[in-house]
Amino acid sequence: MSAVKSIRPASRLALVEGVRGFRLVVTRGRGETFGVTLEETYGENGSTISAPVSTATPVQSGRVVDALFVAIRKAGHQPSVLAFNRKSPIRLGEAEGVRLALVLLTTQPIAKHERVRAFVAGINAMSVEETYYWYSKCMGLDGNRARKALRTLLAD
């Protein structure tokens, strides 16, 4: 019979303390346009672990720029921090990041501006608990099916 080995957690994970948050990374486009990448983060300062949630091209970012400004304002930042030449990520709180993630995930394949506005309005009308529910569904194993179901729900 072999001895049971004790499993040590990874030293990097042991250093992570703090709550879940989000950060918005701005990528420069042509001229004065910008794209964004929303990342989910765990930890603070130098021991932050991040995972990308959604990336939007400059064209897609332009369609949801109002939702980007709302998330930034709710996180306590001035709207002017969202600039095409921004170098450092913009920190968002958990609730703002979850809502913005839903906006980015559901509107990404949509090109018509009126449909995008309708989806953003529907997500903004959701309660915080409902946004967390849909975020967990969209990020789960069957995320594509959940995104389609959310689009169908919002289209009605």
DSSP file (Angstrom, degrees, kcal/mol; ACC not computed):
  #  RESIDUE AA STRUCTURE BP1 BP2  ACC     N-H-->O    O-->H-N    N-H-->O    O-->H-N    TCO  KAPPA ALPHA  PHI   PSI    X-CA   Y-CA   Z-CA
    1    1 A M              0   0    0      0, 0.0     2,-0.2     0, 0.0     0, 0.0   0.000 360.0 360.0 360.0 136.1    0.0    0.0    0.0
    2    2 A S        -     0   0    0      1,-0.1     2,-0.1     3,-0.0     3,-0.0  -0.580 360.0-105.7 -91.5 153.4    1.4    3.4   -0.9
    3    3 A A        -     0   0    0     -2,-0.2     2,-0.4     1,-0.1    -1,-0.1  -0.453  35.8-109.3 -74.5 147.0    1.5    6.4    1.4
    4    4 A V        -     0   0    0     -2,-0.1     2,-0.4     1,-0.0    -1,-0.1  -0.645  31.7-138.7 -78.2 127.6   -0.9    9.2    0.9
    5    5 A K        -     0   0    0     -2,-0.4     2,-0.4     1,-0.0    -1,-0.0  -0.683  12.9-126.1 -87.5 137.9    0.8   12.3   -0.5
    6    6 A S        -     0   0    0     -2,-0.4     2,-0.6     1,-0.0    -1,-0.0  -0.680  21.4-136.8 -81.9 137.1   -0.3   15.6    0.9
    7    7 A I        -     0   0    0     -2,-0.4    -1,-0.0     0, 0.0     0, 0.0  -0.838  13.8-154.7 -98.5 121.6   -1.2   18.1   -1.8
    8    8 A R        -     0   0    0     -2,-0.6     3,-0.1     1,-0.0     2,-0.0  -0.785  20.8-118.1 -93.5 135.8    0.1   21.6   -1.4
    9    9 A P        -     0   0    0      0, 0.0     5,-0.1     0, 0.0    -1,-0.0  -0.374  45.1 -85.2 -66.8 153.2   -1.8   24.4   -3.0
   10   10 A A     >  -     0   0    0      1,-0.1     4,-1.8     2,-0.0     5,-0.2  -0.311  33.4-129.2 -59.7 139.2    0.1   26.4   -5.6
   11   11 A S  H  > S+     0   0    0      1,-0.2     4,-1.0     2,-0.2    -1,-0.1   0.849 107.1  55.9 -62.8 -33.0    2.2   29.1   -4.0
   12   12 A R  H >> S+     0   0    0      1,-0.2     4,-0.5     2,-0.2     3,-0.5   0.910 108.1  47.3 -65.8 -41.5    0.8   31.7   -6.4
   13   13 A L  H >4 S+     0   0    0      1,-0.2     3,-0.8     2,-0.2    -1,-0.2   0.827 106.0  59.2 -68.9 -30.6   -2.8   30.9   -5.4
   14   14 A A  H 3< S+     0   0    0     -4,-1.8    -1,-0.2     1,-0.2    -2,-0.2   0.777 101.7  55.3 -68.8 -24.6   -1.9   31.0   -1.7
   15   15 A L  H << S+     0   0    0     -4,-1.0     2,-0.5    -3,-0.5    -1,-0.2   0.655  84.7 100.7 -80.9 -16.0   -0.7   34.6   -2.1
   16   16 A V    <<  +     0   0    0     -3,-0.8     2,-0.3    -4,-0.5    27,-0.1  -0.592  45.0 163.6 -80.2 121.5   -4.0   35.8   -3.6
   17   17 A E        +     0   0    0     -2,-0.5    27,-0.4    27,-0.2     2,-0.2  -0.947  31.2  53.7-130.0 153.5   -6.2   37.6   -1.1
   18   18 A G  S    S-     0   0    0     -2,-0.3     2,-0.1    25,-0.2     3,-0.1  -0.557  79.1 -59.6 116.1 179.4   -9.2   39.8   -1.8
   19   19 A V        -     0   0    0     -2,-0.2    24,-0.8     1,-0.1     2,-0.2  -0.419  57.2 -83.8 -97.6 171.3  -12.5   39.7   -3.6
   20   20 A R  E     +A   42   0A   0     22,-0.2    74,-0.3    -2,-0.1     2,-0.3  -0.521  56.2 159.0 -73.9 141.4  -13.3   39.2   -7.2
   21   21 A G  E     -A   41   0A   0     20,-2.6    20,-3.0    -2,-0.2     2,-0.3  -0.809  29.0-124.7-145.3-173.1  -13.2   42.2   -9.3
   22   22 A F  E     -AB  40  92A   0     70,-2.0    70,-3.2    18,-0.3     2,-0.3  -0.944  12.3-160.0-136.9 158.2  -12.9   43.2  -13.0
   23   23 A R  E     -AB  39  91A   0     16,-2.2    16,-2.8    -2,-0.3     2,-0.6  -0.997  12.5-140.4-141.7 147.9  -10.6   45.4  -15.0
   24   24 A L  E     -AB  38  90A   0     66,-2.8    66,-2.6    -2,-0.3     2,-0.6  -0.924  13.6-160.5-109.8 118.4  -11.0   47.0  -18.4
   25   25 A V  E     -A   37   0A   0     12,-3.0    12,-2.2    -2,-0.6     2,-0.5  -0.885  10.8-146.9-102.4 124.3   -8.0   47.0  -20.6
   26   26 A V  E     -A   36   0A   0     -2,-0.6     2,-0.4    10,-0.2    10,-0.2  -0.777  11.0-165.3 -94.9 130.3   -8.1   49.6  -23.4
   27   27 A T  E     -A   35   0A   0      8,-2.7     8,-3.1    -2,-0.5     2,-0.2  -0.955  24.0-116.2-116.0 135.0   -6.5   48.7  -26.7
   28   28 A R  E     -A   34   0A   0     -2,-0.4     6,-0.3     6,-0.2     2,-0.1  -0.429  32.8-176.2 -73.1 137.7   -5.8   51.4  -29.3
   29   29 A G        -     0   0    0      4,-2.7     2,-0.2     1,-0.2    -1,-0.1  -0.207  45.8 -45.8-108.3-156.3   -7.5   51.2  -32.7
   30   30 A R  S >  S-     0   0    0     -2,-0.1     3,-1.7     2,-0.1    -1,-0.2  -0.568 108.3 -24.7 -76.5 140.3   -7.2   53.4  -35.7
   31   31 A G  T 3  S-     0   0    0      1,-0.3    -2,-0.1    -2,-0.2     0, 0.0  -0.372 132.7 -19.3  62.2-126.5   -7.2   57.1  -35.1
   32   32 A E  T 3  S+     0   0    0     -2,-0.1    -1,-0.3    -4,-0.1     2,-0.2  -0.026 108.7 112.2-105.7  30.0   -9.0   57.9  -31.9
   33   33 A T    <   -     0   0    0     -3,-1.7    -4,-2.7    51,-0.1     2,-0.3  -0.603  44.7-167.4 -98.0 163.2  -10.9   54.6  -31.6
   34   34 A F  E     -A   28   0A   0     -6,-0.3     2,-0.2    24,-0.2    -6,-0.2  -0.996  13.9-149.9-149.5 150.5  -10.3   51.9  -29.0
   35   35 A G  E     -A   27   0A   0     -8,-3.1    -8,-2.7    -2,-0.3     2,-0.3  -0.686  20.6-143.7-107.6 170.0  -11.2   48.4  -28.3
   36   36 A V  E     -AC  26  56A   0     20,-1.8    20,-3.3    -2,-0.2     2,-0.4  -0.972  11.1-158.1-136.9 151.9  -11.6   46.9  -24.8
   37   37 A T  E     -AC  25  55A   0    -12,-2.2   -12,-3.0    -2,-0.3     2,-0.5  -0.997  14.7-151.0-125.5 125.3  -10.9   43.6  -23.1
   38   38 A L  E     -AC  24  54A   0     16,-3.0    15,-3.3    -2,-0.4    16,-1.4  -0.859  17.2-171.2 -97.3 126.2  -12.8   42.9  -19.9
   39   39 A E  E     -AC  23  52A   0    -16,-2.8   -16,-2.2    -2,-0.5     2,-0.5  -0.936  20.3-135.9-119.5 139.7  -10.9   40.6  -17.4
   40   40 A E  E     -AC  22  51A   0     11,-3.0    11,-2.4    -2,-0.4     2,-0.3  -0.812  31.1-163.9 -89.4 132.2  -12.1   39.0  -14.3
   41   41 A T  E     -AC  21  50A   0    -20,-3.0   -20,-2.6    -2,-0.5     2,-0.4  -0.881  18.2-164.2-123.3 151.3   -9.5   39.4  -11.5
   42   42 A Y  E     +AC  20  49A   0      7,-2.5     7,-2.6    -2,-0.3   -22,-0.2  -1.000  61.6  12.5-129.3 131.3   -8.9   37.8   -8.1
   43   43 A G  S    S-     0   0    0    -24,-0.8     2,-0.3    -2,-0.4     5,-0.2  -0.324  76.7 -97.3  96.6 177.8   -6.6   39.5   -5.6
   44   44 A E    >   -     0   0    0    -27,-0.4     3,-1.5     3,-0.1   -27,-0.2  -0.914  69.2  -8.7-136.6 160.6   -5.1   42.9   -5.4
   45   45 A N  G >  S-     0   0    0     -2,-0.3     3,-0.7     1,-0.3     0, 0.0  -0.242 125.1  -6.4  56.9-128.7   -1.8   44.6   -6.2
   46   46 A G  G 3  S+     0   0    0      1,-0.2    -1,-0.3     0, 0.0    -3,-0.0   0.638 130.1  60.5 -76.8 -14.6    1.1   42.4   -7.3
   47   47 A S  G <  S+     0   0    0     -3,-1.5     2,-0.4   -32,-0.1    -1,-0.2  -0.113  73.3 138.7-105.6  37.1   -0.7   39.1   -6.6
   48   48 A T    <   -     0   0    0     -3,-0.7     2,-0.5    -5,-0.2    -5,-0.2  -0.667  35.7-161.9 -86.3 132.9   -3.6   39.5   -9.0
   49   49 A I  E     -C   42   0A   0     -7,-2.6    -7,-2.5    -2,-0.4     2,-0.3  -0.949  16.0-173.0-108.2 132.3   -4.7   36.6  -11.1
   50   50 A S  E     -C   41   0A   0     -2,-0.5    -9,-0.2    -9,-0.2   -28,-0.1  -0.930  16.2-169.0-130.2 153.4   -6.8   37.6  -14.2
   51   51 A A  E     -C   40   0A   0    -11,-2.4   -11,-3.0    -2,-0.3     2,-0.1  -0.996  31.2-113.9-137.5 131.4   -8.8   35.7  -16.8
   52   52 A P  E     +C   39   0A   0      0, 0.0   -13,-0.3     0, 0.0     3,-0.1  -0.404  29.7 178.2 -67.5 139.3  -10.3   37.3  -19.9
   53   53 A V  E     -     0   0A   0    -15,-3.3     2,-0.3     1,-0.4   -14,-0.2   0.805  63.7 -13.9-103.2 -51.0  -14.1   37.4  -20.1
   54   54 A S  E     -C   38   0A   0    -16,-1.4   -16,-3.0     2,-0.0     2,-0.4  -0.992  51.9-150.8-156.3 148.3  -14.7   39.2  -23.4
   55   55 A T  E     -C   37   0A   0     -2,-0.3     2,-0.4   -18,-0.2   -18,-0.2  -0.981  11.6-164.2-123.7 136.4  -12.9   41.3  -26.0
   56   56 A A  E     -C   36   0A   0    -20,-3.3   -20,-1.8    -2,-0.4    -2,-0.0  -0.976  14.7-134.6-122.5 133.4  -14.6   44.0  -28.1
   57   57 A T     >  -     0   0    0     -2,-0.4     4,-3.0   -22,-0.2     5,-0.2  -0.227  38.7 -95.3 -71.5 169.8  -13.1   45.5  -31.3
   58   58 A P  H  > S+     0   0    0      0, 0.0     4,-1.9     0, 0.0   -24,-0.2   0.880 127.8  50.3 -56.5 -37.4  -13.2   49.3  -31.8
   59   59 A V  H  > S+     0   0    0      2,-0.2     4,-1.1     1,-0.2   -24,-0.0   0.933 113.2  44.9 -66.1 -45.3  -16.4   48.9  -33.8
   60   60 A Q  H  > S+     0   0    0      1,-0.2     4,-1.0     2,-0.2     3,-0.3   0.876 111.2  53.8 -66.1 -37.7  -18.1   46.8  -31.1
   61   61 A S  H  < S+     0   0    0     -4,-3.0     3,-0.5     1,-0.2    -1,-0.2   0.880 103.9  56.5 -63.6 -37.5  -16.9   49.1  -28.4
   62   62 A G  H >< S+     0   0    0     -4,-1.9     3,-0.7    -5,-0.2    -1,-0.2   0.826 102.8  55.3 -63.1 -31.3  -18.5   52.0  -30.2
   63   63 A R  H 3< S+     0   0    0     -4,-1.1    -1,-0.2    -3,-0.3    -2,-0.2   0.797 119.2  31.2 -71.8 -28.0  -21.8   50.3  -30.2
   64   64 A V  T 3X S+     0   0    0     -4,-1.0     4,-1.9    -3,-0.5     3,-0.4   0.057  78.4 122.1-118.3  24.6  -21.8   49.9  -26.4
   65   65 A V  H <> S+     0   0    0     -3,-0.7     4,-2.4     1,-0.2     5,-0.2   0.832  73.5  57.1 -60.3 -33.2  -19.8   53.0  -25.4
   66   66 A D  H  > S+     0   0    0      1,-0.2     4,-2.2     2,-0.2    -1,-0.2   0.912 106.7  48.6 -64.0 -40.9  -22.7   54.2  -23.2
   67   67 A A  H  > S+     0   0    0     -3,-0.4     4,-2.2     2,-0.2    -2,-0.2   0.863 109.8  53.2 -66.1 -35.2  -22.6   51.0  -21.2
   68   68 A L  H  X S+     0   0    0     -4,-1.9     4,-2.1    -7,-0.2    -2,-0.2   0.929 109.7  47.8 -63.2 -45.2  -18.8   51.4  -20.8
   69   69 A F  H  X S+     0   0    0     -4,-2.4     4,-2.6     1,-0.2    -2,-0.2   0.891 110.5  51.9 -63.6 -39.8  -19.2   54.9  -19.5
   70   70 A V  H  X S+     0   0    0     -4,-2.2     4,-2.6     1,-0.2    -1,-0.2   0.931 110.3  48.2 -62.9 -45.3  -21.9   53.8  -17.0
   71   71 A A  H  X S+     0   0    0     -4,-2.2     4,-1.3     1,-0.2    22,-0.3   0.895 112.8  48.7 -62.1 -40.2  -19.7   51.0  -15.7
   72   72 A I  H  <>S+     0   0    0     -4,-2.1     5,-2.3     2,-0.2    -1,-0.2   0.912 112.0  48.2 -67.8 -42.3  -16.8   53.4  -15.3
   73   73 A R  H ><5S+     0   0    0     -4,-2.6     3,-1.7     1,-0.2    -2,-0.2   0.921 110.2  51.3 -63.9 -43.3  -18.9   56.0  -13.5
   74   74 A K  H 3<5S+     0   0    0     -4,-2.6    -1,-0.2     1,-0.3    -2,-0.2   0.780 104.8  57.9 -65.4 -25.7  -20.4   53.4  -11.1
   75   75 A A  T 3<5S-     0   0    0     -4,-1.3    -1,-0.3    -5,-0.2    -2,-0.2   0.479 124.7-104.5 -81.7  -2.2  -16.9   52.2  -10.3
   76   76 A G  T < 5S+     0   0    0     -3,-1.7     2,-0.2     1,-0.3    -3,-0.2   0.615  79.1 125.4  93.1  13.4  -16.1   55.7   -9.1
   77   77 A H      < -     0   0    0     -5,-2.3    -1,-0.3    -6,-0.1    -2,-0.1  -0.668  63.7-110.0-102.0 159.0  -14.0   56.9  -12.1
   78   78 A Q    >   -     0   0    0     -2,-0.2     3,-1.9     1,-0.1     4,-0.2  -0.618  29.2-120.2 -78.8 146.7  -14.4   59.9  -14.3
   79   79 A P  G >  S+     0   0    0      0, 0.0     3,-1.6     0, 0.0    -1,-0.1   0.757 107.5  74.5 -59.7 -22.9  -15.5   59.1  -17.9
   80   80 A S  G 3  S+     0   0    0      1,-0.3    -3,-0.0     3,-0.0     0, 0.0   0.642  77.0  75.2 -67.7 -13.1  -12.3   60.7  -19.2
   81   81 A V  G <  S+     0   0    0     -3,-1.9     2,-1.4     1,-0.2    -1,-0.3   0.735  77.9  81.8 -70.2 -19.2  -10.3   57.7  -18.0
   82   82 A L    <   +     0   0    0     -3,-1.6     2,-0.3    -4,-0.2    -1,-0.2  -0.686  66.4 143.5 -87.2  89.3  -11.7   55.8  -21.0
   83   83 A A    >   -     0   0    0     -2,-1.4     3,-1.6     1,-0.1   -50,-0.1  -0.926  61.4-119.8-130.3 152.7   -9.3   57.1  -23.7
   84   84 A F  T 3  S+     0   0    0     -2,-0.3   -49,-0.1     1,-0.3   -51,-0.1   0.713 113.3  50.8 -65.9 -20.5   -7.7   55.5  -26.7
   85   85 A N  T 3  S+     0   0    0    -53,-0.1    -1,-0.3   -57,-0.1     2,-0.2   0.180  78.0 135.4-103.1  18.1   -4.2   56.2  -25.4
   86   86 A R    <   -     0   0    0     -3,-1.6   -58,-0.1     1,-0.1   -60,-0.1  -0.452  30.4-176.0 -68.9 134.0   -4.8   54.7  -21.9
   87   87 A K        +     0   0    0     -2,-0.2    -1,-0.1     2,-0.1   -61,-0.0   0.837  60.3  59.1 -98.7 -43.2   -1.9   52.4  -20.7
   88   88 A S  S    S-     0   0    0      1,-0.1   -62,-0.2   -63,-0.1   -64,-0.0  -0.606  89.2-102.5 -93.8 151.1   -3.1   51.0  -17.4
   89   89 A P        -     0   0    0      0, 0.0     2,-0.6     0, 0.0   -64,-0.2  -0.282  29.7-122.9 -66.7 155.1   -6.2   48.9  -16.8
   90   90 A I  E     -B   24   0A   0    -66,-2.6   -66,-2.8   -13,-0.0     2,-0.3  -0.897  24.9-133.4-101.3 121.1   -9.3   50.5  -15.3
   91   91 A R  E     -B   23   0A   0     -2,-0.6     2,-0.3   -68,-0.2   -68,-0.3  -0.566  24.5-172.7 -78.1 135.1  -10.5   48.7  -12.1
   92   92 A L  E     -B   22   0A   0    -70,-3.2   -70,-2.0    -2,-0.3   -20,-0.1  -0.916  23.6-113.0-122.7 151.7  -14.2   47.9  -11.9
   93   93 A G     >  -     0   0    0     -2,-0.3     4,-2.4   -22,-0.3     5,-0.2  -0.259  35.7-102.7 -74.2 170.8  -16.2   46.6   -9.0
   94   94 A E  H  > S+     0   0    0    -74,-0.3     4,-2.4     2,-0.2     5,-0.2   0.931 118.7  46.4 -63.6 -48.4  -17.8   43.1   -9.1
   95   95 A A  H  > S+     0   0    0      1,-0.2     4,-2.0     2,-0.2    -1,-0.2   0.903 115.2  46.5 -64.5 -41.4  -21.4   44.3   -9.8
   96   96 A E  H  > S+     0   0    0      1,-0.2     4,-2.4     2,-0.2    -1,-0.2   0.900 113.2  49.8 -66.8 -40.0  -20.3   46.7  -12.5
   97   97 A G  H  X S+     0   0    0     -4,-2.4     4,-2.5     2,-0.2    -2,-0.2   0.890 109.2  50.8 -66.1 -39.7  -18.1   44.2  -14.1
   98   98 A V  H  X S+     0   0    0     -4,-2.4     4,-2.0     2,-0.2    -1,-0.2   0.933 112.8  46.2 -63.7 -45.6  -20.8   41.5  -14.2
   99   99 A R  H  X S+     0   0    0     -4,-2.0     4,-1.9     1,-0.2    -2,-0.2   0.918 114.3  47.5 -63.9 -43.8  -23.3   43.8  -15.8
  100  100 A L  H  X S+     0   0    0     -4,-2.4     4,-2.7     1,-0.2    -1,-0.2   0.880 108.6  55.4 -65.6 -37.6  -20.7   45.0  -18.4
  101  101 A A  H  X S+     0   0    0     -4,-2.5     4,-2.9     1,-0.2     5,-0.2   0.915 107.1  49.9 -60.9 -42.7  -19.7   41.4  -19.1
  102  102 A L  H  X S+     0   0    0     -4,-2.0     4,-2.3     2,-0.2     5,-0.3   0.909 110.3  50.8 -62.3 -40.9  -23.3   40.6  -19.9
  103  103 A V  H  X S+     0   0    0     -4,-1.9     4,-2.0     1,-0.2    -2,-0.2   0.949 114.4  43.1 -60.8 -48.4  -23.5   43.6  -22.2
  104  104 A L  H  X S+     0   0    0     -4,-2.7     4,-1.0     1,-0.2    -2,-0.2   0.903 115.4  48.4 -65.9 -41.4  -20.4   42.6  -24.1
  105  105 A L  H  < S+     0   0    0     -4,-2.9    -1,-0.2    -5,-0.2    -2,-0.2   0.871 117.0  40.2 -69.0 -36.9  -21.2   38.9  -24.3
  106  106 A T  H  < S+     0   0    0     -4,-2.3    -1,-0.2    -5,-0.2    -2,-0.2   0.803 119.4  42.7 -85.2 -28.1  -24.8   39.4  -25.6
  107  107 A T  H >< S+     0   0    0     -4,-2.0     3,-1.3    -5,-0.3    -1,-0.2   0.554  86.6  94.3 -95.1  -6.3  -24.2   42.3  -28.0
  108  108 A Q  T 3< S+     0   0    0     -4,-1.0    -1,-0.2     1,-0.3    -2,-0.1   0.895  90.8  38.0 -56.4 -47.0  -21.0   41.0  -29.6
  109  109 A P  T 3  S+     0   0    0      0, 0.0     2,-0.4     0, 0.0    -1,-0.3   0.531  98.1  98.6 -83.7  -0.4  -22.5   39.3  -32.6
  110  110 A I    <   +     0   0    0     -3,-1.3    -3,-0.0     1,-0.1    -4,-0.0  -0.701  41.3 175.1 -92.7 133.9  -25.2   42.0  -33.1
  111  111 A A        +     0   0    0     -2,-0.4     2,-0.4   -48,-0.0    -1,-0.1   0.694  52.2  93.3-106.9 -26.7  -24.6   44.7  -35.8
  112  112 A K     >  -     0   0    0      1,-0.2     4,-2.1     2,-0.0     3,-0.3  -0.565  65.5-147.6 -76.8 126.0  -27.9   46.6  -35.7
  113  113 A H  H  > S+     0   0    0     -2,-0.4     4,-2.6     1,-0.2     5,-0.2   0.860  95.4  54.7 -62.4 -38.1  -27.7   49.6  -33.4
  114  114 A E  H  > S+     0   0    0      1,-0.2     4,-1.8     2,-0.2    -1,-0.2   0.867 109.6  47.6 -67.4 -34.0  -31.3   49.5  -32.3
  115  115 A R  H  > S+     0   0    0     -3,-0.3     4,-2.5     2,-0.2    -1,-0.2   0.896 111.2  51.2 -70.4 -39.9  -31.0   45.8  -31.3
  116  116 A V  H  X S+     0   0    0     -4,-2.1     4,-2.6     1,-0.2    -2,-0.2   0.936 110.5  48.7 -60.8 -46.3  -27.8   46.6  -29.3
  117  117 A R  H  X S+     0   0    0     -4,-2.6     4,-2.4     1,-0.2    -1,-0.2   0.885 110.8  51.2 -61.3 -38.6  -29.6   49.4  -27.5
  118  118 A A  H  X S+     0   0    0     -4,-1.8     4,-2.2     2,-0.2    -1,-0.2   0.908 111.2  47.3 -65.7 -41.5  -32.6   47.2  -26.7
  119  119 A F  H  X S+     0   0    0     -4,-2.5     4,-2.3     2,-0.2    -2,-0.2   0.916 112.5  49.0 -65.4 -42.8  -30.3   44.5  -25.3
  120  120 A V  H  X S+     0   0    0     -4,-2.6     4,-2.5     1,-0.2    -2,-0.2   0.916 111.5  49.8 -63.4 -42.5  -28.3   47.0  -23.2
  121  121 A A  H  X S+     0   0    0     -4,-2.4     4,-1.3     1,-0.2    -1,-0.2   0.901 110.6  50.6 -62.8 -40.6  -31.6   48.5  -21.9
  122  122 A G  H  < S+     0   0    0     -4,-2.2     4,-0.5     2,-0.2    -2,-0.2   0.897 111.6  46.8 -63.8 -41.3  -32.8   45.0  -21.0
  123  123 A I  H >< S+     0   0    0     -4,-2.3     3,-1.1     1,-0.2    -2,-0.2   0.889 110.2  53.3 -68.5 -39.1  -29.6   44.2  -19.1
  124  124 A N  H 3< S+     0   0    0     -4,-2.5    -1,-0.2     1,-0.2    -2,-0.2   0.775 104.3  56.9 -66.3 -25.0  -29.8   47.5  -17.3
  125  125 A A  T 3< S+     0   0    0     -4,-1.3    -1,-0.2    -5,-0.2    -2,-0.2   0.610  88.9 100.4 -80.3 -11.8  -33.3   46.7  -16.2
  126  126 A M  S <  S-     0   0    0     -3,-1.1     2,-0.1    -4,-0.5    -3,-0.0  -0.372  77.2-115.1 -72.9 151.4  -32.2   43.5  -14.5
  127  127 A S     >  -     0   0    0      1,-0.1     4,-2.0    -2,-0.1     5,-0.2  -0.364  30.5-106.8 -74.8 165.6  -31.6   43.3  -10.8
  128  128 A V  H  > S+     0   0    0      1,-0.2     4,-2.1     2,-0.2     5,-0.2   0.909 121.3  52.2 -60.8 -42.9  -28.1   42.6   -9.5
  129  129 A E  H  > S+     0   0    0      1,-0.2     4,-2.0     2,-0.2    -1,-0.2   0.887 108.4  50.9 -62.5 -38.9  -29.1   39.0   -8.5
  130  130 A E  H  > S+     0   0    0      2,-0.2     4,-2.4     1,-0.2    -1,-0.2   0.880 108.2  51.8 -67.5 -37.9  -30.4   38.4  -12.0
  131  131 A T  H  X S+     0   0    0     -4,-2.0     4,-2.4     2,-0.2    -1,-0.2   0.904 109.7  49.9 -65.7 -39.5  -27.2   39.7  -13.6
  132  132 A Y  H  X S+     0   0    0     -4,-2.1     4,-2.3     2,-0.2    -2,-0.2   0.901 110.3  51.2 -63.6 -40.2  -25.1   37.4  -11.4
  133  133 A Y  H  X S+     0   0    0     -4,-2.0     4,-2.0     1,-0.2    -2,-0.2   0.957 113.8  42.4 -60.5 -51.6  -27.3   34.4  -12.4
  134  134 A W  H  X S+     0   0    0     -4,-2.4     4,-2.8     1,-0.2    -1,-0.2   0.845 111.9  55.4 -68.0 -33.2  -27.0   35.1  -16.2
  135  135 A Y  H  X S+     0   0    0     -4,-2.4     4,-2.0    -5,-0.2    -1,-0.2   0.939 108.5  47.5 -63.3 -45.8  -23.3   35.8  -15.8
  136  136 A S  H  X S+     0   0    0     -4,-2.3     4,-0.6     1,-0.2    -2,-0.2   0.885 113.9  48.0 -63.7 -37.3  -22.7   32.4  -14.2
  137  137 A K  H >< S+     0   0    0     -4,-2.0     3,-0.7     1,-0.2     9,-0.3   0.926 112.6  48.0 -66.9 -44.3  -24.8   30.7  -16.9
  138  138 A C  H 3< S+     0   0    0     -4,-2.8    -2,-0.2     1,-0.2    -1,-0.2   0.784 115.4  44.6 -69.0 -27.6  -22.9   32.6  -19.8
  139  139 A M  H 3< S+     0   0    0     -4,-2.0    -1,-0.2    -5,-0.2    -2,-0.2   0.502  99.6  94.0 -94.0  -4.3  -19.5   31.8  -18.3
  140  140 A G  S X< S-     0   0    0     -3,-0.7     3,-1.1    -4,-0.6     4,-0.1   0.053  99.1 -80.0 -76.8-171.0  -20.3   28.1  -17.6
  141  141 A L  T 3  S+     0   0    0      1,-0.3     3,-0.2     2,-0.1     2,-0.1   0.819 131.2  43.8 -62.9 -33.0  -19.8   25.0  -19.7
  142  142 A D  T 3> S+     0   0    0     -5,-0.2     4,-1.8     1,-0.2    -1,-0.3  -0.300  74.6 140.1-107.7  47.6  -22.8   25.7  -21.8
  143  143 A G  H <>  +     0   0    0     -3,-1.1     4,-2.5     1,-0.2     5,-0.2   0.843  64.6  55.4 -62.6 -39.5  -22.2   29.4  -22.3
  144  144 A N  H  > S+     0   0    0     -3,-0.2     4,-2.0     1,-0.2    -1,-0.2   0.913 109.3  47.4 -63.5 -41.4  -23.1   29.7  -25.9
  145  145 A R  H  > S+     0   0    0      1,-0.2     4,-2.2     2,-0.2    -1,-0.2   0.895 111.8  50.8 -65.6 -39.5  -26.6   28.2  -25.3
  146  146 A A  H  X S+     0   0    0     -4,-1.8     4,-2.5    -9,-0.3    -2,-0.2   0.892 108.7  51.5 -65.9 -39.9  -27.0   30.6  -22.3
  147  147 A R  H  X S+     0   0    0     -4,-2.5     4,-2.4     2,-0.2    -1,-0.2   0.906 110.6  48.5 -63.9 -40.7  -26.1   33.6  -24.3
  148  148 A K  H  X S+     0   0    0     -4,-2.0     4,-2.3     2,-0.2    -2,-0.2   0.911 111.5  49.8 -64.4 -41.4  -28.6   32.6  -27.0
  149  149 A A  H  X S+     0   0    0     -4,-2.2     4,-2.4     2,-0.2    -2,-0.2   0.900 110.8  49.6 -64.3 -40.2  -31.3   32.1  -24.3
  150  150 A L  H  X S+     0   0    0     -4,-2.5     4,-2.6     2,-0.2    -2,-0.2   0.910 109.8  50.7 -65.8 -41.7  -30.5   35.5  -22.8
  151  151 A R  H  X S+     0   0    0     -4,-2.4     4,-1.7     2,-0.2    -2,-0.2   0.905 111.3  49.1 -61.1 -40.5  -30.7   37.2  -26.3
  152  152 A T  H  X S+     0   0    0     -4,-2.3     4,-1.0     2,-0.2    -2,-0.2   0.914 111.4  49.1 -64.3 -43.2  -34.1   35.5  -26.8
  153  153 A L  H  < S+     0   0    0     -4,-2.4     3,-0.4     1,-0.2    -2,-0.2   0.907 113.8  45.6 -62.0 -42.6  -35.3   36.7  -23.4
  154  154 A L  H  < S+     0   0    0     -4,-2.6    -1,-0.2     1,-0.2    -2,-0.2   0.767 106.3  59.9 -74.3 -25.4  -34.2   40.2  -24.0
  155  155 A A  H  <        0   0    0     -4,-1.7    -1,-0.2     1,-0.2    -2,-0.2   0.742 360.0 360.0 -74.7 -22.1  -35.6   40.3  -27.5
  156  156 A D     <        0   0    0     -4,-1.0    -1,-0.2    -3,-0.4    -2,-0.1   0.479 360.0 360.0 -76.3 360.0  -39.2   39.7  -26.2
